[in-house]
Amino acid sequence: MQIKLPEPFTFEAGNRAVLLLHGFTGHSADVRMLGRFLEKKGYTTHAPIYKGHGQPPEELVKTTPEDWWKSAKEGFQHLKDLGYEEIAIAGLSLGGVLGLKLTYTNQVKGITTMCTPMFFDNEEQLTKSFKQFVKEFKQLEKKSEETIEQEMNELLEDSTQTFNELGKLIKEVHDEVDTIYAPTLVIQAEQDEVINTESANYIYEQVEADHKDIKWYKESGHAITLGQERDQLHEDIYNFLESLDWTVE
């Protein structure tokens, strides 16, 4: 069965641009509602899809965090190539990790992290999330439960290096957070079932930004951009963006 695969999006609205970065095993749909909301508020948004993501799980396990980092950098460059000089970033989960790395390696107007891991102590939860992703994709392909189970086990064996490399990326960014001076908004779901929520406090305490804030969402789980408090999330991110010292209107 042919499955329609997701695509990156760019919603051009105003001179202020925001790079939106999705989570691990996710794709641009993670941040599409946020993109549409910001577009209505006059912000241009772009959401790339990391290499291997938004495709069959067999493609994902062929890629590494270095590939995803390259995709995030290309997304940032895409906005620059379109002529946007001032760019903020909002990243969900892995997208927050990549967003933080972009922030300490580039000139960024501001960074919002959402449910972003800073400790690689969640391999069990990540494996569970990965299995769920595989199962849902295989069900869309109309495969039998027996086939799904067999292919899932094979994919888990093939994904060992991917998870190891992901752990190294998180550790690398963890050790560099205190070199960030850009305005920072840290967002964390209290019902997050995937990452250690202490990550949020770590980011907030370690960034050297004078302009920083942390917000907790009582009713939300890890996929906060798709959860029941997303309207509040949209408003909080918009208010943070409005508080930044943009030189363009």
N, C-alpha and C positions, 0 to 999 in steps of 0.2 A: 504494500500500500504506500502511495506517495504522500508524504507528510509535508505540509507547507512550512518551511523553515523561517524563523524570524530574521529580520534585517535591522541594521543600524538605522537610527533616525537623526535628522537634523530639522529642528523647528526654528526658523529664523523669524525674529520679532523685533528686537531692539539692538542697540550697540553693546549692551552688556551681555557677556556670554557665560554659560555654565556648562561644564563637562559633567555628564552624569554617567557613573560607573556602576555596573551591575555586580551581582554576587557570583560565587563559585557554583557551577552547574546551571547558572541562570543565563539571562540574555536581556536584550533591551526592553522587553515587556516589564521587567522588574521596576523600571524607572519611567515608563511611558506616561503614566498618569501625572507624575511629578513634572515631567517635561511639558505636557499640555497645560498644566496649571501655570507654570512659569511663563509659558508662551503668552497666555492671556494677560499676564502681568507685565509684558513687555520685555521679557528676557529671551535671548536666543539660547537654545539648548542643543547639545549633540550627545548622543549615546552610541559609542562603538560597541561591537561585540567581540570579545577576546577570541583569539584563534582557538578552534576546537569547540567553542561554546555555541549553543543554539543549533547543534547538530547531533547526530547519533552519538551515544556514549563512547563508541569505539573510536571516534575522532577525538574526543576530549582526552582520553588516556594516552593519545599519541603526542600530546602537547605538554609543555612545562610552564611553570610560572614565568620563566624568561620570555616565552612567547606571549603570555598575557600582558606582561609589562610592556613589551614592544607594541602590542595592540593599544594599550592605554596611552602610550606616548604618541602613537599615530593619531589617536582621537584628539589629543591636545593640539597636535600640529595641524590637524584638519581645521580646527577653529581659527588658528593663526593664519592658515593659508586663505581662509575666507575673509581675512581682514580684521579679525577681532584681536585687539591688543590687550584687553583686560579680561581675564578668565578666572572664574571661581570654579570650584570642584565640589560635587556632592557624590559620595560613594557609599554603597551598601555592602557591608560584610567584606569580602575580598576587595570589592571596589573601593572601600575605605582604606584598606592597606595600600593599594596601588595609588590612591589619591594622596595619601600622606607622603609616599615616595616621590610623587610628582611635585608635591609642595616643597620638599626640602632640596629638590634638584632643579627647580624652575622658579620664575617669578609668578606667583599665584596670588590672586586678589583675596581669596579666603577659601577655607576648606570646611566642609561638613562631613563628619563621619557618622555612619548609621550602623549600629550593631557590628562594630569592627573588631576583630580579634587581635589581641596583642600578645597572647600566650598560646603556644601550640600544645594545649592540654585537652583538646577536644577531638582527638582522632576518632574516638568511638562514635561521637555524634556526627562528625563529618562523614564517616563510613555509612552511618544510617541514612544521612541525607543523600549521599551518593547512590545508595541502593534504591531509595525512593525515586530518585531521578531516573535511574535505569529502568525500574519497574514501570513507571508511568510512560516512558518513551516506548518500551517494548509493547505495552498494552495498546498504544496508539497504532503500532505496527500490526496489531491483531494477532500477536503470537500467543501460543498456549502457555499456561502457567508453568508447565514442565520445561519448555524451551526457555522461558524467561529466567527461571531459576538457574538453569545450566549456564546461560549466557552471562547472568549476573555474577556467578562465581568466577567465571573466566575473566570478566572485567575487573573484579576485585583483585585478582592476582596481578593483572596487568597494571593496576593503578598504584602499586606500592611506591614506585619511584616518584610519581606525581605528588603523592601525599608527603613524601620525604622532602621534596623540593619546596613544597608549599610551606612546610615547617621552617625551612631555612629562610624563606622570604619574610615570613612573619617575624622571625628573630631579628633579621637584618633591619626591618623597619622599626621594630620595638627599640632597638639600640640607637636609632637616629631621631626619634620623636623630639628629643630635647633640643634639636637644632632648628625646629620650626618656629618662626616668628610671625607668620601670617595669621590673621584673625581666624579663630577656630570655633566651630560649634560641634559639640559632641552630643550625639543622640543615641539613647539606649533603651531598648524594650525590657521591661522588668520580667516579662514571661519568656525571655529568650531561652530556647531549648537547645541551641547549637553552640554558643560560645560562652566563655567565662565573662560574666557581666562586669567583673572588676576591670576588664579591659578599658571600659569607658572612663573610670576614675583615673586609670593610669595615663591615658591620653590627655585628659583634662589637666592633670597635675604636672605632666612632663613638658607639654608644649610651653615655649617661652613667650607666647603671644601675650601682649597686654590686653588685647580684646579677645576674650574667650568666654564660653558659656557651656553649660552641660544641662541637658533636659532628659528626664526619665518619663517613660510612657507606661502607665500601670497595666493597661489592658492588652498590650501588643506582644506578639511573638517575634521570632527572628526576621521574618519577611515583613518588616514594618511598613514598607512602601505599599504593600498590598492589604494591610490589616485595617481593622475597624477604626483606628485613630489616624488614618492617613490624612484626613482633612486638617486636623490639628498639625500634623507633621508638615504639610504643605505650607500652612500659615507661618509656622516657626522658621522654616527654611527661607521663605520669602522675607520675613522680618529681619532675619540675619543678613540676607543679601542687601536689603535696603539700608542696613546700618553701616555697610562698608564704604570706604572712601573712594568711590568711583570718580574718575576724572572725565568720564564720558556720560552723556545723558542718553 
